[in-house]
Amino acid sequence: MELRQVEHFVAVAVERSFTRAARRVHVVQSAVSTSIAKLERELGVQLFDRSRQQIELTLAGERFLTQAHELLRVAGSAAESVASTRGQLMGSVDFGSLISYGPMNVARVLGEFHRAHPFVRLRLQLNQSGASSYLSALIEGSLDLALVSVPNRFPPQLEMRLMFEEPMFFVCCDDHPRASDKVVSLVDLADEDLFGFPPDWGFRCLMDNAFLEAGIQSQPVHVIPAGFSVIGELVRQGLGTTFMPASECREFDDLRAIALSQNVTWQVYMASQSTDRLTPATAALADMLIQAASGG
């Protein structure tokens, strides 16, 4: 069994597609198929169920996946440790991103990291399934580091560091009936034509729970799987209202941002494996993100 075969197996397991897996590891599809077939012969088991429309792991494949992630992590860490003795970081970092970075300039951090460590391959992911998918990916090893918005759980095997928190505001046009209010209650906003995000997104969960705590049920009329720039423009056109954190409100100075009488706070955590399990490259990026969050 070769590391290359294990890498190809993990790629197919993550992508659930030989075509996408080939793009992920930068080889032709036939090479991935051959590699997986050889690995299955060597192990004496079928790792994937190819009879369905979408490729799925068999029970043997699911059991092998956890060990495969660990094998690649140890191999990668060993190679990076040797490279670090020459003053270079190598390897890769799979980073789970967000639709909004709040007060942090994450793009700048990633740019500085890339310039400082040009031999490290950064792979960014924006998963629309929300925080739960990032936490599961970190546990299984398919993700190295992630910013997690309003996590619904704190797995004991992960380190969760609070990076920042911000209050949420009600946002509307200048001609909205509540535009002149200084403070507004969620109870008064239950019948608003609200723009919001899909279920399981951090911002959506935050506001859904805030409404429930206020004793009412309210869901967005318009569900938009996009960033605040899109939602802000729709609000600007008078098509509805929304909720935004303080940092996003500052990007729309022509809209009214009104404080909420309830304490609704957006929190973002950095999630990763325990510090002693991080590769040198992942640890370096984590340190730069922490410094950025503290204003450094």
C-alpha positions as CSV (number, residue, x, y, z in Angstrom):
1,M,0.0,0.0,0.0
2,E,1.4,3.4,-1.1
3,L,0.6,6.8,0.3
4,R,-0.4,7.9,-3.1
5,Q,-3.2,5.2,-3.1
6,V,-4.4,6.4,0.3
7,E,-4.5,10.0,-0.9
8,H,-6.5,9.0,-3.9
9,F,-8.9,6.9,-1.7
10,V,-9.5,9.9,0.7
11,A,-10.1,12.2,-2.3
12,V,-12.8,9.9,-3.7
13,A,-14.3,9.5,-0.2
14,V,-14.5,13.2,0.3
15,E,-15.7,14.1,-3.2
16,R,-17.9,11.1,-3.8
17,S,-16.8,11.2,-7.4
18,F,-13.8,9.9,-9.3
19,T,-13.9,12.9,-11.6
20,R,-13.8,15.5,-8.8
21,A,-11.3,13.4,-6.9
22,A,-8.9,13.5,-9.9
23,R,-9.1,17.3,-10.1
24,R,-8.5,17.5,-6.3
25,V,-5.3,15.5,-6.5
26,H,-4.3,16.8,-10.0
27,V,-4.2,13.6,-11.9
28,V,-6.3,12.1,-14.7
29,Q,-9.4,10.1,-13.7
30,S,-8.0,6.8,-14.9
31,A,-5.0,7.1,-12.6
32,V,-7.4,7.5,-9.6
33,S,-9.5,4.5,-10.7
34,T,-6.5,2.3,-11.2
35,S,-5.0,3.4,-7.8
36,I,-8.3,2.6,-6.0
37,A,-8.7,-0.7,-7.7
38,K,-5.1,-1.7,-6.8
39,L,-5.7,-0.7,-3.2
40,E,-8.9,-2.7,-2.9
41,R,-7.1,-5.8,-4.3
42,E,-4.3,-5.3,-1.8
43,L,-6.7,-4.9,1.1
44,G,-9.0,-7.7,-0.1
45,V,-12.2,-5.6,0.4
46,Q,-14.4,-3.3,-1.7
47,L,-14.0,0.3,-0.4
48,F,-16.7,1.9,-2.5
49,D,-20.2,1.0,-3.6
50,R,-20.3,1.9,-7.2
51,S,-23.8,0.6,-7.9
52,R,-25.6,3.8,-7.0
53,Q,-25.9,7.1,-8.8
54,Q,-23.5,8.6,-6.3
55,I,-20.4,6.7,-5.1
56,E,-20.7,5.7,-1.4
57,L,-18.3,4.1,1.1
58,T,-18.9,0.5,2.1
59,L,-18.6,-0.4,5.7
60,A,-15.0,-1.4,5.2
61,G,-14.4,1.9,3.4
62,E,-15.9,3.9,6.3
63,R,-13.6,2.0,8.8
64,F,-10.6,2.5,6.6
65,L,-11.3,6.2,6.1
66,T,-10.5,7.2,9.7
67,Q,-7.2,5.4,9.6
68,A,-6.4,6.8,6.1
69,H,-6.8,10.4,7.4
70,E,-4.6,9.6,10.3
71,L,-2.0,8.0,8.1
72,L,-1.8,11.0,5.8
73,R,-1.7,13.4,8.7
74,V,1.3,11.6,10.3
75,A,3.1,11.3,7.0
76,G,2.4,15.0,6.2
77,S,3.5,16.1,9.6
78,A,6.8,14.1,9.3
79,A,7.6,15.6,5.9
80,E,6.8,19.1,7.1
81,S,8.9,18.7,10.2
82,V,11.9,17.8,8.1
83,A,11.3,20.7,5.8
84,S,11.0,23.1,8.7
85,T,14.6,22.3,9.7
86,R,15.5,24.0,6.4
87,G,13.5,27.1,7.3
88,Q,10.6,26.2,5.0
89,L,7.1,25.0,5.6
90,M,5.6,22.6,3.1
91,G,2.4,20.5,2.8
92,S,-1.1,21.6,2.6
93,V,-3.8,23.2,4.8
94,D,-7.5,22.6,4.2
95,F,-9.3,25.7,5.6
96,G,-13.0,26.0,6.2
97,S,-14.2,29.5,5.4
98,L,-17.3,31.6,6.2
99,I,-19.5,34.0,4.2
100,S,-18.5,36.8,6.5
101,Y,-15.3,37.3,8.5
102,G,-16.8,40.1,10.7
103,P,-14.0,42.4,12.0
104,M,-11.3,40.1,10.9
105,N,-9.5,40.6,7.6
106,V,-9.1,36.9,6.9
107,A,-8.3,37.4,3.2
108,R,-5.3,39.5,4.1
109,V,-4.1,36.8,6.6
110,L,-4.4,34.1,4.0
111,G,-2.5,36.3,1.5
112,E,0.3,37.0,4.1
113,F,0.5,33.3,4.9
114,H,0.8,32.4,1.2
115,R,3.6,34.9,0.7
116,A,5.4,33.8,3.8
117,H,5.0,30.1,3.0
118,P,4.8,29.7,-0.8
119,F,5.4,25.9,-0.7
120,V,2.3,25.3,1.4
121,R,-0.9,24.6,-0.7
122,L,-3.9,26.4,0.8
123,R,-7.3,24.8,-0.1
124,L,-10.3,26.9,0.9
125,Q,-13.7,25.3,1.4
126,L,-17.1,27.1,1.9
127,N,-19.6,24.4,2.9
128,Q,-23.2,25.5,2.8
129,S,-24.2,22.9,5.3
130,G,-23.1,25.1,8.2
131,A,-20.9,24.5,11.3
132,S,-21.9,20.9,11.8
133,S,-20.2,19.8,8.6
134,Y,-17.0,21.6,9.4
135,L,-16.9,20.1,12.9
136,S,-17.4,16.6,11.4
137,A,-14.8,17.1,8.7
138,L,-12.3,18.3,11.4
139,I,-12.9,15.2,13.5
140,E,-12.6,12.8,10.6
141,G,-9.5,14.6,9.3
142,S,-10.7,15.9,5.9
143,L,-10.3,19.5,7.2
144,D,-7.4,21.0,9.1
145,L,-8.7,24.3,10.3
146,A,-12.1,26.1,10.2
147,L,-13.8,29.3,11.3
148,V,-17.2,28.2,12.7
149,S,-20.1,30.5,13.1
150,V,-22.4,29.9,16.1
151,P,-21.5,26.2,16.6
152,N,-24.3,24.0,17.9
153,R,-21.8,21.7,19.6
154,F,-18.3,21.7,21.1
155,P,-16.8,18.2,20.4
156,P,-14.3,17.3,23.1
157,Q,-11.8,16.1,20.6
158,L,-11.5,19.5,19.0
159,E,-10.1,22.8,20.2
160,M,-12.6,25.7,19.9
161,R,-11.2,29.2,20.4
162,L,-13.5,32.2,20.4
163,M,-12.1,34.6,17.8
164,F,-14.7,37.5,18.1
165,E,-18.3,38.3,18.9
166,E,-20.6,41.0,17.6
167,P,-24.1,42.2,18.3
168,M,-26.8,41.8,15.6
169,F,-28.8,44.7,14.3
170,F,-32.1,45.0,12.4
171,V,-31.4,46.5,9.0
172,C,-33.9,48.4,6.8
173,C,-34.3,51.2,4.3
174,D,-34.6,54.9,5.4
175,D,-38.3,54.9,4.4
176,H,-39.2,51.8,6.6
177,P,-41.8,52.5,9.3
178,R,-39.2,51.6,12.0
179,A,-36.3,53.5,10.4
180,S,-36.5,56.2,13.1
181,D,-36.5,53.8,16.0
182,K,-33.4,53.7,18.3
183,V,-34.2,50.2,19.6
184,V,-36.6,47.5,18.3
185,S,-37.8,44.2,19.8
186,L,-37.9,40.9,18.0
187,V,-41.5,40.6,18.9
188,D,-42.2,43.7,16.8
189,L,-40.4,42.2,13.8
190,A,-42.2,38.8,13.6
191,D,-44.2,39.9,10.6
192,E,-41.4,41.5,8.6
193,D,-40.5,40.3,5.1
194,L,-37.1,39.2,6.3
195,F,-34.1,38.1,4.1
196,G,-32.2,35.3,5.7
197,F,-30.0,32.3,5.1
198,P,-30.8,28.6,4.6
199,P,-31.3,26.3,7.6
200,D,-28.2,25.2,9.4
201,W,-26.2,28.3,8.5
202,G,-24.8,30.0,11.6
203,F,-26.7,33.4,11.1
204,R,-29.9,31.6,10.5
205,C,-29.6,29.4,13.6
206,L,-28.7,32.4,15.6
207,M,-31.8,34.4,14.6
208,D,-34.2,31.4,14.7
209,N,-33.1,30.7,18.3
210,A,-33.4,34.4,19.3
211,F,-37.0,34.5,18.0
212,L,-37.8,31.3,19.9
213,E,-36.3,32.7,23.1
214,A,-38.5,35.8,22.6
215,G,-41.5,33.5,22.6
216,I,-42.3,33.7,18.9
217,Q,-41.7,31.7,15.8
218,S,-40.4,33.6,12.8
219,Q,-38.6,32.5,9.7
220,P,-37.2,34.5,6.8
221,V,-39.6,35.0,3.9
222,H,-36.7,35.2,1.5
223,V,-34.0,32.5,1.8
224,I,-30.8,33.6,0.1
225,P,-27.7,31.3,0.0
226,A,-25.4,34.2,-0.6
227,G,-23.3,36.8,1.2
228,F,-24.4,40.0,2.9
229,S,-23.5,42.0,-0.2
230,V,-26.4,40.4,-2.1
231,I,-28.8,40.7,0.8
232,G,-27.9,44.3,1.5
233,E,-28.6,45.2,-2.1
234,L,-32.0,43.6,-2.0
235,V,-32.8,45.5,1.2
236,R,-31.6,48.7,-0.5
237,Q,-34.2,48.1,-3.2
238,G,-36.9,48.0,-0.6
239,L,-37.7,44.3,-1.1
240,G,-37.5,43.4,2.6
241,T,-35.4,43.7,5.8
242,T,-32.7,41.6,7.5
243,F,-30.4,41.2,10.4
244,M,-26.6,41.9,10.2
245,P,-23.7,41.9,12.6
246,A,-22.1,45.3,13.4
247,S,-19.2,44.9,11.0
248,E,-21.5,44.2,8.0
249,C,-23.7,47.1,8.9
250,R,-20.8,49.4,8.4
251,E,-20.6,48.4,4.7
252,F,-24.1,49.8,4.1
253,D,-24.1,53.3,5.4
254,D,-27.2,54.2,3.4
255,L,-29.3,51.7,5.3
256,R,-30.6,52.0,8.8
257,A,-29.1,49.7,11.5
258,I,-31.3,49.5,14.6
259,A,-30.2,47.9,17.9
260,L,-32.2,45.0,19.2
261,S,-33.7,45.1,22.7
262,Q,-32.7,41.4,23.1
263,N,-29.1,40.5,23.4
264,V,-28.4,38.6,20.2
265,T,-24.6,38.1,19.7
266,W,-22.9,36.5,16.7
267,Q,-19.9,34.4,17.8
268,V,-17.1,32.9,15.6
269,Y,-14.7,30.2,16.8
270,M,-11.6,28.8,15.3
271,A,-11.9,25.0,15.4
272,S,-9.1,22.5,14.9
273,Q,-7.6,19.3,16.2
274,S,-5.7,19.6,19.5
275,T,-2.5,21.7,19.2
276,D,-0.2,18.7,19.5
277,R,-1.8,17.1,16.4
278,L,-1.5,20.1,14.1
279,T,1.0,20.0,11.3
280,P,3.5,22.9,11.3
281,A,1.8,24.6,8.4
282,T,-1.6,24.4,10.1
283,A,-0.2,25.6,13.4
284,A,1.4,28.6,11.6
285,L,-1.9,29.6,9.9
286,A,-3.8,29.2,13.2
287,D,-1.3,31.5,14.9
288,M,-1.7,34.2,12.2
289,L,-5.5,34.0,12.5
290,I,-5.3,34.3,16.3
291,Q,-3.0,37.3,16.0
292,A,-5.4,39.0,13.5
293,A,-8.4,38.3,15.8
294,S,-6.6,40.0,18.7
295,G,-5.9,43.1,16.6
296,G,-2.3,42.2,15.8
